[in-house]
Amino acid sequence: MADSSKVTQQVKHVLKEFQIGDLEKCKGANFLQAIGLMVATEFLGGVITGKLGLDGQSECRFEEGFKYLGAKYEDILTKNKHTVMDVYKNVRCGLVHQYLPTKTEGVFGGQNQQTGIMEVNGQFRIIPENYIRDLDAAVDRLLKELDTKPELLRLAQKALSQIPALV
C-alpha cells in the first residue's frame, strides 16, 4: 500500500505549490496562464488516472483532469466532445502546440463567478483567474480524497513513480 502522506505531499508540492503557484505569479499574462492551465489540467488527470508520463495518453489525461474540475467543466467537455468545438483539440492542443487556441473568442483577465472556460455564441472563452480558482479547489479535493480513497492513492503513486524527477 502506498504511503498516503508521501504521495499527498508530492501531489501538493507539484500541483499546488509549483504549478498553481507559478500560474498565480503570471497574472496578466493571460495566454501563458492559459497554456499553463492546460498543462496543469493534464497533469491532474495523469495523477488521478495513473497515466502520467505515458505516451499516447494526453487526451485521456486532459479530459479526466478537466472533468475533475467540476460538473460545469464536465458538461462543457461532454457537450462539445467530437464536434467542431472540442475542448481538447481546440483549446488544449491549440494553446500547447500553436500558442493560439482555435474556436476561441479569446483569453480574458478578471474573475467572476463563471467557470474558467465557457461556451459563448459558439466560441470558447477562457478566463484564467476563474480556471486557477477552480483548479485550486479541485487539487484541494484531490488531496483530501487521497486519504480516503485507496484506489485513487494507488493510481496517484503509480503516476508519480512514472516521472523520475518526482521519485
C-alpha positions in Angstrom: 0.0 0.0 0.0 1.2 3.5 -0.8 2.3 5.9 1.9 -0.6 8.3 1.9 1.3 11.2 3.4 4.3 10.9 1.0 2.0 10.8 -2.1 -0.1 13.6 -0.8 3.0 15.8 -0.2 4.3 15.1 -3.7 0.9 16.0 -5.3 0.6 19.1 -3.1 4.2 20.2 -4.0 3.8 19.8 -7.7 0.2 20.9 -8.3 -0.4 23.5 -5.5 3.0 24.9 -4.7 4.7 24.6 -8.1 2.1 24.7 -10.8 -0.7 26.8 -9.2 1.9 29.0 -7.5 3.6 29.8 -10.9 0.2 30.4 -12.5 -0.8 32.9 -9.9 2.6 34.7 -10.4 1.8 35.1 -14.1 -1.3 37.3 -13.5 -1.9 39.4 -16.6 0.0 37.1 -18.9 -3.3 35.5 -20.0 -2.1 33.3 -22.8 0.9 32.0 -20.7 -1.6 31.3 -17.9 -3.9 29.5 -20.3 -1.1 27.3 -21.5 0.0 26.5 -18.0 -3.6 25.7 -17.1 -3.9 23.2 -19.9 -0.6 21.5 -18.7 -1.7 21.5 -15.1 -5.1 20.0 -16.0 -3.4 17.2 -17.9 -1.0 16.6 -15.0 -4.0 16.4 -12.6 -5.7 13.9 -15.0 -2.5 11.9 -15.1 -2.4 11.7 -11.3 -6.0 10.6 -10.9 -5.8 8.0 -13.8 -2.2 6.7 -13.1 -1.3 7.6 -16.7 1.1 10.4 -16.0 4.1 10.3 -18.4 2.6 7.5 -20.6 2.8 8.0 -24.4 -0.4 8.4 -26.3 -2.5 9.3 -23.2 -2.5 13.1 -23.3 -6.2 13.4 -24.4 -7.3 10.9 -21.7 -5.2 12.7 -19.0 -6.5 16.1 -20.1 -10.1 15.1 -20.2 -10.1 13.3 -16.9 -8.4 16.3 -15.3 -10.9 18.7 -16.9 -13.9 16.7 -15.7 -12.3 16.7 -12.2 -12.6 20.5 -12.1 -16.4 20.0 -11.6 -19.7 19.4 -13.2 -19.8 22.6 -15.3 -16.5 21.6 -16.8 -17.6 18.1 -17.4 -20.7 19.5 -19.1 -18.6 21.6 -21.5 -16.5 18.6 -22.3 -19.4 16.2 -22.8 -21.5 18.7 -24.8 -18.7 19.5 -27.2 -16.8 16.2 -27.5 -16.0 15.3 -31.1 -17.8 18.3 -32.5 -16.4 21.4 -34.1 -15.8 22.7 -30.6 -13.7 20.1 -28.9 -12.0 21.5 -25.7 -9.1 19.1 -26.0 -8.4 19.7 -29.7 -9.3 23.4 -30.0 -8.2 24.8 -26.6 -5.6 22.5 -25.2 -3.9 21.5 -28.4 -4.3 25.0 -29.9 -2.6 26.6 -27.0 0.1 24.0 -26.3 1.1 23.5 -29.9 0.5 26.9 -31.5 0.1 29.3 -28.6 -3.3 30.1 -30.2 -6.5 28.2 -29.4 -9.0 27.7 -32.2 -12.7 28.2 -31.9 -11.9 30.5 -29.1 -13.3 34.0 -28.6 -10.3 35.0 -26.5 -8.4 34.7 -23.2 -9.6 37.4 -20.8 -8.5 38.7 -17.4 -10.8 39.3 -14.5 -12.5 37.0 -12.1 -16.2 36.4 -11.8 -18.5 33.5 -10.8 -18.3 31.8 -14.2 -16.1 28.8 -15.0 -12.6 29.2 -16.4 -13.7 28.0 -19.8 -17.2 28.6 -21.1 -19.0 28.5 -24.4 -20.3 31.8 -25.7 -22.0 32.1 -29.1 -20.3 29.0 -30.5 -16.8 30.0 -29.2 -14.8 29.2 -26.1 -14.0 32.0 -23.7 -11.1 31.4 -21.3 -10.8 33.3 -18.1 -7.5 32.2 -16.4 -8.2 33.6 -13.0 -11.5 31.6 -12.8 -9.8 28.5 -14.0 -7.0 28.8 -11.5 -9.6 29.2 -8.7 -11.4 26.0 -9.9 -8.2 24.1 -10.4 -7.0 25.0 -6.9 -10.4 23.8 -5.5 -10.0 20.5 -7.4 -6.5 20.0 -6.1 -7.7 20.6 -2.5 -10.4 17.9 -3.1 -7.8 15.5 -4.5 -5.5 16.0 -1.5 -8.4 15.1 0.8 -9.5 12.1 -1.3 -6.0 10.6 -1.3 -6.5 9.9 2.4 -9.9 8.2 1.9 -9.8 6.5 -1.5 -7.2 3.7 -1.6 -7.6 3.2 -5.4 -7.0 6.9 -6.1 -4.0 6.8 -3.8 -2.7 3.8 -5.7 -3.2 5.5 -9.1 -1.5 8.7 -7.9 1.5 6.8 -6.6 1.7 4.9 -9.9 1.5 8.1 -11.8 4.2 9.9 -9.7 6.5 6.9 -10.0 6.5 7.2 -13.8 8.1 10.6 -13.6 11.7 10.0 -12.5 12.2 13.6 -11.3 9.3 13.1 -8.8 10.5 9.9 -7.2 
